[in-house]
Amino acid sequence: TRIIIMSEQQRFCFVLLLLLLLEHANLLDAFSHHLSAQVLSNVIGNKKPQRTSRKENLLIAGASDESSVTTTRQSFLSSFISSLIISTTCKGAEAIDIQGSVSPPAVVTHTVSFNVRISRRDGTFYVRDGDDPSDTVFTGRILVELFGALAPTHVSEFLKYVNVANDTELEDSPLPNYGRSMFTRLDQATGLLEGGVVPGLEVIQIGGSAALKYGGRILSAPLWIEKGAASAKISHGSAVGLVTHRLLDLLPTFGITTRKSSDLDATHFVFGRVKPDETSLTFLKKCADLPTYSIDRRIQADNAVVDNVAGTIYASQKDFFRNAAKSFGDSRLDKVYEGKLLRRVDITKVELI
């Protein structure tokens, strides 16, 4: 058995092609009646629809005789295609809709503000005249609401990188905090925007135990694990704009969902959400539309045979050189990864409200 995953556009084209084939085979009237019978059976008690003749199909579909079947077919085809277009459009608009409530409901115990900015294409942020309207710097302030009662451990560890004590007195060796972090990756499969990446903060091993290293500091690296929280776990498919953390990840990186995806339930834990307002919605939309790096991206050839051969050679060369670089200890591979944002997205200030 082979499972084929199609996008919304591919699904729409497939259904449209199916309808055209049915029309060509003079089966559209029976197909339309079948759909009507199915809907009607759901309304009156899920009874199995009875088989009917072609004449009865026409009468049910609204055609009084054979001569009006063409009009009936065109009407059904038009309404069905319209419903498909509306369904596809609504699903696309719902992707960044951060309105709504999480399931199960959670009480907000803390609110943290993040000052964020998105660079131009050239990676700059400074003010200059004559900017292209389609390539300007975005700045804004988003609010993150934390569920301290539902996820006390996650919220406590998260706040350690918000409430950094005496940070101004430690300019030579500061503590890591979200005020110096970045959003670095957008997972195209799940729509997860990964942020909270503090440059220079890494996991190391000391005496067989894991720890965090930041500059000249060695910090503890506790696991973000909730006790007895499995029954109250919020699903990533319940809302958009959820703030989540990867299970067993020692780094303080977090993610924000740009669309509903229950696939993340097995690998992440929700402990907050972005407060739904205009600035937050604009920020998530802009991040979701940013270009990302793809390891498998290559130039497509016009000839299909040449393209297949070139693709095979390209994949072999890519795997060979990447594996060779890893064996030599080339650290530059860590800076090139699938889904990497091709714009700088920084957090410049963070505070507890």
LOVEX-236169 format. One record per residue: residue in three letters; x negated, y negated, z negated of N, C-alpha, C in turn. Coordinates in pm, whole numbers, plus 50000, padded with zeros to 5 digits. Atoms other than C-alpha are relative to their C-alpha. Layout:
N
ALAXYZXYZXYZ...
***
This chain:
353
THR499155011950000500005000050000499124987750000ARG500795012249988498654966150097500874988049966ILE499255011850042499794934049928499464987950075ILE500385012049925499754902750142500524987849925ILE499625012350070499744869249960500054988750101MET499825010849903501124840550168500254986949928SER499715013350051501224803350109501434996350033GLU498645004449973504464783650117500214997650150GLN499865002649857503814772550477500055012950080GLN500004987249930503024808150589501325007449977ARG498734993550030506124821450414501144993850081PHE498975006949923508274794950584499965004250147CYS500134996049860506874803650928500435014550021PHE499624985949989507384840850863501525001550003VAL498544999050006511054836450768500624994050125LEU499485006249878511634813151063499865009550120LEU500214990349892510124839051300500985011649988LEU499044989250021512324865851144501394996050048LEU498685004749956515444844951207500104999350152LEU499995000849854514474839051570500095013950062LEU499934986249949513944876351621501405005749982LEU498644995550023517334883651467500964993950101GLU499145006649903518964858251695499835006350138HIS500274994049870517274873651997500645013950010ALA499424986550000518574908151898501504999949973ASN498565001550024522114894551843500425005949865LEU499714994750133521964904651478500154989149896LEU499985010950096522074870251320501344998949929ASP498695000950065525814871051256500135010549890ALA499954989650103525524904251071499084996749883PHE500955003750105522494891550879500564989049911SER499405010950077524304859550775501125005249911HIS498954994250082527274879950658499425008249884HIS500634992250105524934902850464499574991049884LEU500415009450104523484872850276501214994549925SER498805005150063526964858750213500625010449908ALA499434989350082528164892450084499195002349874GLN500864998250117525174895449855500274989249897VAL499735011050091525784861049704501375001549936LEU498664998550051529514867849671500075011349898SER499974988850093528884901249500499384996349866ASN500605004550125526634884249244500974991649919VAL499075008750068529394859749165501145007949937ILE498804993250047532244884749126499685012749920GLY500284988650087530364911548937499015009950054ASN501064991349948527404925849134500545012950061LYS499484988249931529574949749333499295001750134LYS500664997249872528004966549634500914996050115PRO499155004449890529264949749953500375011650091GLN499514989549911531364971450180499574997350144ARG500325001349858530444978250540501224994750075THR498925005849920532504958150788499615000450145SER500244999949857532874957051159499464986650047ARG500535012449943531364930851389501074989250002LYS498935009949996534764914051426500254994149862GLU499805005050135535204911851049498834991249957ASN501165008450030531664897951021500214986050053LEU499785013249941532604869851256501054992249924LEU498945006850074535774862051062499494994849866ILE500565004350129533894860950731499034988550019ALA500985010549975531154839650883500644987250047GLY499315012349960533774814651002500324999450146ALA499725000149856534144824551365501325007150024SER498684994349976537714830951479499995010150114ASP500084990549890536674849551796498575000550051GLU501344998249945533674860152003499444987450061SER500485012049930533494826952185499344990049905SER500575009750094532604807751867498805005349924VAL501124994250073529794830751757498734991750015THR501215008049979527114808151909499964988349903THR499935011250094528294778451703499735004649858THR500204994650135528384800051391498535003149975ARG501424996850015524864812551451499164987449983GLN500775012450008523504777451508500214993249866SER499725006150129525234764651194499275007249888PHE500684992350104523874792950982498484997850007LEU501435001849983520364789351127499574986349950SER500335013650042520374751551067500024998749849SER499905001250146521574754250706498935008149929PHE501004991650064519174782650626498624993750008ILE501295006749985516164763950766499934987849910SER499995011850088517204732450577499735003949856SER500224995550138517334751950252498565004149977LEU501414996250012513864765850320499114987749987ILE500805012250005512444731050382500144993349864ILE499775006250130514044717450065499305007949892SER500644991650101512764747049863498494998150001THR501445001849991509214743049993499584986449949THR500345013550045509214705449933500094998949850CYS499835000850144510524709149579498885007249927LYS501074992850066507894734949492498714992250006GLY501215007949992505124712249613500034988349904ALA499895011350090506434682749411499915004449856GLU500004995250137506754704349100498605003049950ALA501344995950038503034712249103499364990849898ILE500615009550093502034680448915501094993249918ASP498945005550083505264674848725499715003649855ILE500394997250138504104671648362501144997449903GLN498845001250087507614665248231500445013949955GLY499484987350048509364692348033499385004049868SER500464995350129508744711947716499295013350014VAL500744987549998506384740347635500845010849936SER499274988650056507604775047543498995010049944PRO499035005050098507644783247259499704985649959PRO500225013950040508104747747118498874999049898ALA501135002150090505094733546932500054985849944VAL500005013050068504704704946683498664993150025VAL501205008049976502224677346770499474994949867THR500605004250127499854671346478498934989250018HIS501045010049973497124649846640500164995150144THR500035005849865496814626846941498634994050024VAL501345004749964493494620047111500074992850133SER500025007649874492874593847380498665001950070PHE501184998749916490434598547666500004988750103ASN500185009449890489164570247886499295007450113VAL500524992149889488564586348226499764990950121ARG500255007249875487214574848561499605009950108ILE500334991849884486854589648909499204991250096SER500915008049919484014577649132500464998850145ARG499825000549855483944567649496499355012350063ARG500604988649930482764592149761498505000749978ASP501465000250018479154580849707499605001849854GLY500314997450140479404587649332499794987749915THR500245012450074479274551049222501284995349930PHE498885005450077481464532748970499994984749994TYR500145014450023480214496648978501004992050085VAL499065008849933482424467749086499324993850123ARG500535006049879481904455749444501144995350089ASP498995005749911483774435749704500085008150130GLY499824993749870485194449450027500135015049994ASP499814985550010486034484349901501115004850094ASP498964993449922487984507650127501155003549905PRO498874997050090491494510149973500175014949972SER499884985650020491344547850018498825006149924ASP501214995250069487984550349837499634990249890THR500235009050112488214530649514499765007949873VAL500224993850129487224538149156501315000249921PHE498814998950085490044551048937499584999949855THR500215000150144490044542548567501355000649930GLY498744998850073492694551348314499785005849862ARG500034994750137493524563647967501105010549986ILE499034989350017495184597047906500035004049853LEU499804995850139496574609647576500205015149997VAL499904985550017496184645747463500645002749864GLU499304996350123498654659147206499595014149960LEU500524987350049497294687546990501015007049910PHE499064991950078499284715946832499255006349883GLY500794995450114497514718946497500655010949919ALA499304989650075500194740546336499975013350073LEU499994987849919500234765646621498605005550022ALA501374995849971496474766346689499034992149912PRO500855007850091494634753146379498515001350028THR501434998149974491264768346469499564992450125HIS500335007049877491264754746825499994984949979VAL499925014550023492334720046712498854995449912SER501115003650088489734719546434498684999450075GLU501244999949922486914729046671500014988950105PHE499885010649900488194704846935499694986349938LEU500195013050066488214675746687498554997849956LYS501415001850034484564682346598499264992050107TYR500645007449891483694667446938500724986950029VAL499325012949994486034637946883499564991349885ASN500445007250120485204627546526498535002949976VAL501444998050017481414625446555499504989749900ALA500385009050108480174610646227498644993650025ASN501265007649994477504583646235499285001750133ASP500624997949869476914588446606499174987950042THR500735012149961475764552146647498644999249933GLU501285000350070472944558146398499055010850049LEU500814988949950471634588246592499744998550149GLU500185002749857470774572246924498875008450059ASP501114992049949467514591646955500385014850012SER499574986149997469184625046883501485000849965PRO498575000650030472964621146911500635013949995LEU499234987750003475544647746842500835001050128PRO499164998649879477484662147138501434995849970ASN498605003850016480914647247187500624998150137TYR499275001049875483614644347451499864986350066GLY500205013249942482784607447501498874999550101ARG501084999049901479784618847709500205012450086SER499724987749926481484647247894500584997150138MET499555001349862482754653748246501035010850032PHE499204989849933485394672048448499195004550121THR500954995249899483394694348681500595009450104ARG499554989249912485594720748846501515000550006LEU498584997449980489044727448989500155013850059ASP499784986449953490004763849019501194999950096GLN498955000749900491984765449343501025011449984ALA499094988750015493504799249252501064997549893THR499085002250112495094788048923500374985549979GLY499735014250019495014750048948499474994649868LEU500555004350129492974747148626498874989950022LEU501025010549996490994714748595499125001549877GLU500914997250110487934722348382499234987549961GLY500665012050051486574694348163499355002549866GLY500684998850128484824687047837498595005550012VAL501364994949978481474696847990499014989249956VAL500985009450054478764679347785498645003350061PRO501314997249939475524676547990498945002449893GLY501074996950094472634692747806500395009449889LEU499544990850105474784713947573500035014150058GLU500094986449947474014750947620499995010249888VAL500004989050095474334784547448498655007050005ILE501284993150009471114800747325500135011449899GLN500054988950093470214832047129498864997749901ILE501015001550106468374828946795500155011749904GLY499964988550090467574860746606501175009250026GLY498904991349966470264879746790501374993849984SER498735007150017472954853946715500084988350096ALA499795011049907474454828046945500054986749925ALA499985013650055473994790846880500074990250115LEU499965010649900474384757947063498764991249986LYS501155008849999471424736847165500354987250074TYR499725013049937471754699747237498844990749968GLY501205007950026468584679747280499075007849907GLY500844993350098466464687946978500795006249886ARG499154994850106469414699946771500445014450029ILE499434986649993470524735446700501284999949917LEU498695000750064474224737746615500645013849996SER499284987450010476474766046504500985001450117ALA499114997349887478664782646766501095009649958PRO498924991050042481824796546605500955003050114LEU499004996349900484424814746810501314992849970TRP498705006550014487714796946874501075011050000ILE499054989050009489954825246752501054996849895GLU498895002150093493364821546593500375013449935LYS499604988050073494484846446329501525001550008GLY498574997249992497874862146397500774990650088ALA499335009849913498664837746681500545006350127ALA499604993949873499464863546950501504998350026SER498565000749979503224862146890500474985950033ALA499605013849977503304824046909499224993450113LYS500835005449892501074820147213500854993550107ILE499285007449895502244793947464499565005150136SER500314995249866502444806247822499584988550089HIS500455010049903500564787248091501024998150112GLY498965001249899503584792948313501214992249954SER498845007150054505924772748090500004985250033ALA500075014549976504704737648173498714996750073VAL501215005249933502104716648357499364989649908GLY500715009550085499444695448187499615005949866LEU500394993450124498654721247918498484999349982VAL501435000350033495274718347743499645013749943THR500284986150032493644752447712498505002449988HIS501414996450019490374769447616499815014750035ARG500284986249960488794800947757499695008549878LEU500234991050111488844830247518498535004149991LEU501374995750031485464838747356498944990850060ASP500985009749949483814808147512499474991849884LEU500615007150112481354792747265499864985050028LEU500115014149966481134759747453501344993049979PRO498765007350027483694732247379500734995650127THR499305003749877484844730447741501485003649989PHE498574997450001488584728747795500544998350141GLY499375001349869490974729948087501364993549989ILE498675005949990494084711148196500675006150122THR499294993449889496644729248410500664989550089THR499365009049904497704710748725501215006450066ARG498784993349958500374736448803500235012049908LYS499664988650086502154765048627499305012650050SER500704987849961500114796948625499925009349881SER500004990350110500914825748390498815009450008ASP501194991549989497784843548520498934996149897LEU500985004850098495784822448271500275005349860ASP499654995350135497574838247973499035010649949ALA500894989150041495144867547971498594995149967THR501385004650017491994845947964499874986949923HIS500065013050066492914812747796501044998949890PHE499075002550110494694799247488500374985249999VAL499505013749998496854767947488500034994349858PHE499995006450131496344743847197500454985450006GLY499545013849988497694710847332500554997550139ARG499525003949868499094692147627499734985250023VAL500155014149963498594659547814501364993249985LYS498745007350019501214634147712500514995350135PRO499485003649868503494628948014500274985050012ASP499795014049968503114593148133499464997450140GLU500365003149861502374575448461498505001450024THR501464999249982498594572948408499525014450005SER500394985950002498244609748322500405007050129LEU499534994049876500324619848623499134996050118THR500865004949892498224598048855498625006649994PHE501334993950016494974611948712500005014550047LEU499964985949960496014648348756500235001650149LYS499784999349854497274641949110498714997150075LYS501255003649933494004625249207498985011349987CYS500954989050019491944653649058500385012150085ALA499554988649919494074679849233499744997950148ASP500235003049859493504662049566498524998150034LEU501425002049974489724658449526499425011850079PRO500654988949929487534678849764499155008249905THR500794991050084485824708949609499035007950086TYR501024992249930482784729349701500455014550014SER499684986049976483314763649855498745007250048ILE501194992449963480514789149869500175006850135ASP499734992749876482164807150161500294991050118ARG499675009249892482714775650367498895000150106ARG500945000349889481054775650710500684994250122ILE499465005549875481504761151058500645011350080GLN499274989949924484084780251261499654999050149ALA500284999549857483194791251614501305000750080ASP498804999849916485644787451903500365014250043ASN499774986349956485224823652015500185009049877ALA499684991650116486804849051776498925010549976VAL501024989650015484184876051845498724994049944VAL501205006850050481304851851794500194995849856ASP499735004650136482974838451481499905011549901ASN500094988550089483274873351329498565004349978VAL501414996250011479644881751404499244989749917ALA500685010550075478454848051275500395000349853GLY499564999250139480554852250962499305011249924THR500704988950064478974885950887498554996549971ILE501415004050019475464872250936499894989649891TYR500025010550100476254841650727500165005749859ALA499774994250132477604862350437498775007949952SER501184992350036474554885350444498854990949960GLN501075009450032472104856250450500264993049867LYS499655007050124473984838250171499725008849879ASP500194991050113473974868549942498525002949977PHE501434996950013470314876150015499254988649933PHE500755011250053469004841249944500444996249859ARG499555003150136471204835849637499465010349900ASN500554989850088470114869049485498504998249982ALA501445002450011466484861049565499714988249908ALA500195011750086466804826949400500255003449853LYS499734996050138468334842749089498845008049942SER501124992050049465454867649064498784991549970PHE501115009150024462984838549079500284990349886GLY499665008950110464834820448800500324985850044ASP499655013349950465984791249017501274995149930SER498875005250077468264770648788500944991450083ARG499145008449916469674750349078501295007150039LEU498784992649969472214778249140501124996749903ASP498985003550099473994767548822500744987350037LYS499395012649961474764734248989500855001450127VAL499204997549879476404749949295500905011949973TYR499064989550036479534769949222501344997250066GLU498695000849936482984776749362500914990449923GLY499065009250060485484748949299499394987549940LYS500655011950057482934722449199500584987450064LEU499475012649950484414687449228498934992250072LEU500955007849922482704666849496500154985149974ARG499965013750052483384634949301499635000749852ARG500295000650143482184624148959501274996249926VAL498835002650084484994625848703499505000149855ASP500625001550131483764612548367501014996449893ILE499325005050119485134607848018499034990249934THR500915010450050483644575147891500244996549854LYS499715003350141485344571747552501095009449950VAL499004991450061487304593947316500204995649855GLU499695003950137489054585746990501295006549954LEU498824994350061491594600046751500954988649962ILE499025010650025494764578846736500745002949869
***
